[in-house]
Amino acid sequence: MTTMTEASVREFKMPDVGEGLTEAEILKWYVKPGDEVTDGQVVCEVETAKAAVELPIPYDGVVRDLHFPEGTTVAVGMSIIAVDVSGGTAPVEAPTPAAEPEPEKKPEGRQPVLVGYGVAASSTKRRPRKGPQVPVQEPAPVQETPAVIQAGLNGHGAPVAALKERPLAKPPVRKLAKDLGVDLTTIVPSGPDGIITREDVHAAAAPEPAVVETPAPTAAPAQAPAPVPTYDTARETRIPVKGVRKATAAAMVGSAFTAPHVTEFVTVDVTRTMKLVEELKQDKEMQGLRVNPLLLIAKALLVAIKRNPDVNASWDEANQEIVQKHYVNLGIAAATPRGLIVPNIKDAHAKTLPQLAQALGELVVTAKDGKTSPAAMQGGTVTITNVGVFGVDTGTPILNPGESAILAVGSIKLQPWVHKGKVKPRQVTTLALSFDHRLVDGELGSKVLADVAAILEQPKRLITWA
């Protein structure tokens, strides 16, 4: 008879691919049982609360088992795949029953113990004592009393042939049972994992009520069971909340009920900004880059933050401090097939216009492909959400957790506008700025929004104010 040895099987556990993530959903397996894998080979793709990530295996071997199917949400630290690292599936002979084992020889020298080393075995021999020899008597059989069983379990008493199963109870519960004279072995536990609780001991110690004969009651009509809620599957579809959607919901609820939001609005003529966008598209320095109104709006917000640096901060609840940031990690809200994500451009304040255009283009492409890394969505300070691409005038955006402000940009439309004393068709949009009123007061928030609007109305302020 042959069997596989389990010593060569390695279990690969779900890692924490982000900071503090607790679970991930297995989107796709790239291997199956029996496939050979090598160190660093990607074996599956998982979706965390922040992004989709490919997981490489850290050793060579043959896939023994996939513990979870695709679409399963697995907690961090749970094993997801077993790999035989012995190099194949060759069975080994099962060990045959051996003869009587030889008595173990005591090792010589000092032996390692839990901490440090024990004392060395003595090499000297003692002389036999003089006097009458006392016959050695066989020990009397040990009675399995509770004290003896406890001593045997603790390693302090004489070994017994077979110890009874010890009931599970915490020390305070054991003391209570002892004080009340209750034998724990006679109690049926009601706690989790078969643990005896204080209530179980009190119930066992309580005197049984006297039995009083009463006439048998007439059978009452059986109560109808509570109706089980049903759903019209033909008219309703239920989608499990997980992954990015679950993380977004938790973040938005936490933000909305933690930071006191204030939202201000301004409608602005952006005709000159739209003309500048068209001119930049023809500039050789911007060739091959993503040039659109969002680029100039982002630059306008960065200039406004430079003029009003106190808005770029966060609230530290634990230490009761306002943390002012001397850098701007500009978040861009992006709608993806997996849900809303907010990656950010690191150190956006230090980038030139071409560098900012390149970073925006890479951010959008990566987000649409579902390849945004968790690191790209951490550490944001201020965010822009462009709801205008959906034809919406504006909105009241909710702050990204840990940030102080978010700017919503509405659609840009031709509207009648008073320009130089005459009503003319102009390209107009509405901006909305939400901010955390704990650290941004009305005056500061208004200045930031007014500066953004002024730059978009007169783009030359990008030069004079920057």
N, C-alpha and C positions, 0 to 999 in steps of 0.2 A: 504494500500500500504506500502511495506517495502523497505528499501534501506540500503546499507552498509554505515557505518560511515567511513570517510576517516581519522579520527584522529588517528586511531590505525595502519595505514599503514606506515611502515618505508622504506625509499629509501636508498639502499646501493650503494655508489658511487665508481667508479673506483679509487683505491688509487694509490699513487706514490710508487711503490714497489722498486724503485731504487733511485738514487740521481739525481733529475732534469729530470726524464723521463716525456714525455708529452703524451704518448699514449701506448696502449697495445692491442693485438689481442686476442679475446676470442677463445681459442682452443677447449674447451670442457665444456659442462654443466653437472654437476653431479646431478642436481635436475630439477624438472619440476613443473609447477603450480599445487598447491594442496598438494605438499609434505610438511611434517613437517620438520623443521630444528631447530637445537639447537645451542646455543652459542659456537663458535669455530669450527663448522662443515664446512668442505671444500665444497663449492658450485660450483666452477668452476676452470679451469686452464687457465691461460693467458700467452701469450708470449710477453715479452717486447723486447726492442732493445738489451737486454743483456742476458736474460735467460727465461726459462719457470718457472712460479711460480703458486702455488695453493693458492687461496684466501679463507679464512674462513669467515663465516658470524658472526657478533659480537652480535647477539641477537637471542632469541627463537621466533618461530612463524610459520606461514604457508605461503608458497610461493604464492604470488598473481599473479606476472607476471615476465617474463623474457623479458627485454626491447630490447635485441639484440640477433640475432642468432649466432651460431658458425661460426667462420671465419670473424667476423666483427671487424674492428679496431676502438677502442673507445678512446676518449680523456680522460685524467685524470681529475677527478672531475665530470664526467657525471654519472648519475644513471644507473645501469645495472640490478638491480633486486629489486622488491618490495615485502616486507614481511609484512603480517598482524600479528602484535604482540599481538592482543587481545586474541589469543589462539584458534581461530576457525573462522568459516565463518557464525556464527549466526547473522542474520540480526537484526537490531534494528528498532523500529517504527519511522517512519518519523514524525517530529513534525507537529501537526495540527494547523490550523490558530487560533491564540489566540485572546482574546478580546482586547479592547482598552488598551494599556499599561498604567500602572499607572505612574504618573509623578515621575521622579527619585528624590529621596531624596538627598539633598546635604550632602555629608559626613562631619562628624564632625571632629574637630581637624586639625592638620597640614597635608597636603597632599603631597605625593612625586611628584616632578616635574622632569625635565630632569636632573638637577644637584642639589642635596640636597633636601630641603623641602620648600614648600611655607609657607606663613604666616598663622597663625591660623585664623579661621573665628571669627569675633568680636561678643561678646555676649551682648554688650550694644545696647540699642535702642535710636534712636534720637527722640526728641520731635518734633511734627509737627510745621512747621513755621506758624507764625501768618500772617494774611493778607487775601485778597480776594482769593478765590479758582479760579484757572485758569482751564477752561475746557480742557480736553485732546482731541486733535483732531486726527482723523485717519490719518496716513501718506499717502501722495499722492503716487500713483503708480509710481514706479521707471522705468524710460525709459531705455531700454537696449542699452545704448551707449557704445562704446568701452571703455571709461574710467570707466564706472560703471561695466562693465563685468570684466575688469582687476582688479578693486578693490574687486569685489566679489571673484575672483579666489585667490587673495592674502589674503583674510580674513580681509580686512580693510574697506570694504564698506558694504552697506546694502545688504542682501540676495536678489537674484532675483529668479523668479519662475523657469526659465530654462536658463542656460548659453549656448551660442553657442559654438560649438567646436572650440578650440583655435588652430590656425595654428602653426605648429612646425617650429621654426626658432631660430637661435642663437642670443644673444643680439646685436652683431655688425650688423647682417643682419636686425634686427628690427629697429635699429637706421638709417640704410641706407634707409629703406623703408619709415620711418617717414620723413627724410630729402627730399626724392624725391616725397613725397605725394602719395605713392603707398599703397593701401589697401591689406594687406597680405591675407585676406580671398578670394581675387579674383584671386590669383596666383595658378597655378597648379605646385606643387613641383616636382623637378627633382632629388633631393638628395636622399641618402639612407634612408629607413624607413620614407619616406614622409617629409623630412626636406627641407625647402625652402633655396636655396643658394643665394649668391650675384648675380650670373649670372641670376637667375630667376627674381630678383628685377630689375636689369638693363634692362632685356628684356621687363618687364612689363612697365617700365618707358619710353622706347624708343618710339618715334612717329611711328604710323603705316605708312608704305610706301603708297604713292599714287597709286591707282589702275589705271593702264594703259591698255586699251583694246588692245590686240594684236590678230592677226589672230591665230586661233587654229592650233597648229603645227600638222603636219602629224604624225601619230603613228609610232614611231620608232620600229624596230624589237626588240622583247623581248630578253634581254641578257640571255644567257644560264647560269644557276646557276653553281657556282664553283663545280667541281667534288669532291665528298666526298671520302676520301681515303678508299680504301678497302683492306682487307687482306685475303690471301689464308689460311683459317682456316684448310684446309686439309694438308697444307705443313708448317704451322707456328703455334707455340704455344706461347701465351703471358702470362707471369706470373707476377702478381702484385709484386712490390718491397716493402717489408714490413718486420717488425720484425728484426731478426739478420742480414739479408742480407742488409736491408736499413741502419742500423746502421753501418755495416762494410763499405759500400760504402761511406757514409758520412765521416767516420773516415779516410779512406784511401785517399780520395780526399783532405781533410783538411790537413793531414800530408804531402802528396806529394807536395802540393803547399805552405806549411808554413815552414817546416824544409828543409834546403838545404842538400840533401842526398849525401853522398860519400860512395861508396862500394869498398872494397878491397878483394882480393882473395888469397888463398894459398892452394896448394895441398900438402898433408902430408901422410906419411907412418904410418898407425895405426895398424900394425900387432901386436905389443906388447900390445896395448890396447885391441884388440880382444882376445888375449890369457888371459889377466887379467879378462876379462868378464867371460870367461869359468871357470876360477879358482874361481871367486867369487860365481858363481852359485853352487859350491860344498861346499862353506864355511857355517858352521852351523850358523854363525851370520846373514847370509843373507837368510836363509831358509824361504820360503813362501813370499819372497819379489820380486818385479819386477826388475830383473837385466838384463840390455841390454846396448848397446853402448851409448844410450842417457844419461844414469845415469852418466857415466864417463865424457862425454862431458859437462854435466851440472856442474859437480864438477870442471872440468878444467876451465870453464868460471868463476866460483866463485873464484878460486885461482887467475886467471888473473886479476879480478877486485880488489882483495885484494892487488895485487902488483901495480895496476894502479887505485887508488880510484877515481881520477878525472873523469873517464869515467862514473861513476855512478852518474849522475846529470840530471837536467832538466832545461829548459829555461823558465823563467817567463817574458813573453812579457810585461805584464801590469806594472810591477815594474822595468823592465830592469835589472834583476838579474839572476845569475846562482845559482840554488839551488843544493847544493851537498848533496847527501843522504848517511847517515852513516849506512844504512841497504840495503839489497838486497831482493826485492820481485821479484823472478825469474818467468817470464812469459813463458808459454809453449803453442805455437799455436796448436790448436786442430781442426781438421775437423770433424764436426758433421752433422747429417742429416739436421739440420736447418741452417747450414752455419758455417763459421769460427769464433771461439771464442778464446780468449786468457786469460784463468785463470792463476793466479800466485800463487806461493808458498811463503807464508809470511815468512820473516826472514830466507830465504834459506841459507844465509851466516853462520848462527849459527847452522846448522844441521850437524850431523854426516852422514857418508855415508849410514848406515842403515835407519836413519831417513829421509834422502833425497829420498831413494828408496821407502819408504812407502808413502811419500807425493806424489811422482810422480805417483805411482800406483793408489792412491785414486783420484788424479786429472783426470787421463785418464778415469777411470771407470765412475766417476761422469759426465764428459763431454759427453761420449758416450750415457749415459742414459738420457741426456738432463736435468739434475738436478743441473747444476752449478748455484750457487746463484750469484746475482749481486755483492755482496761484494767480492766474489772470483775473480772478473774481474776488480777490482779497485785497484789503488795504485801500479801498476807494475813499475819497474825501468829499467829492461833489459829483453829481450825476446830471446828464442831459437825457430826456426822453422825447423823441420826435414823434408825437402822435399825429402830426400833420400829414404823414405819409398815408394815413387812412382816411384823409378828407375831413378830419375833426378840427374844429376851431381851436379848442384848448381843453384843459382838464385840471383837476386838482390832484397832482401826483403825490404819492406817499413816499416818504423818505426811505432810502436804502438804509438798513440798520447800521448804526455807527457813523453816519454822515450827517452833515448839518443842513444841507440844502439840495434841492433838485429843481432843475429848470425844464418846464414842458414847453415845447414849440408847436404851435398850431399850423394849420395849412396856410400856404401863401396864395392869396386870391386877388384878382383885380376887383377893386372896390372904388366907389366914388370917394374922393378925398380932397380936402381943401389944400391946394398947393400954390403958394405964391399968390394968395388971394383969389384963386379960381378953383372951381370944382373940376377935378380931372380924374380919369381912371388911374389909380396907382396900385402897386402891388403891396398888399397889407397882410400882416399876420398878428396874432395875439400870443403873448408870452405869459406864462404863469410860473411864479417862483414860490415853492413851498419851503419853509425853513423851520428849524427846531427853535421854538420860542424860549426854551430854557437858556440858550446861549446866544441867540440872534434876536435882538429886539426889533421893533417895527422900523425904526430909523435906519438901522444897518441893512435890513432886508430890502427896504425901499431904495436905498442908495445903490445896492448891487443890481437890482432889477432896472432901475433908471439908467445906470451906466451901460448895461447890455443893450437896452433899447436905443440909447443915444449913438452907440457905435454902429448898430445896424442901420440907423437912419443916415448917419454920416460915416461911412467906412474909413475915411481918412483919419478918424480918431484912433484907429489901430496904430497909426504912426505917431501921432502927437501925444497920445496917452501912454503908449508902450515905452 
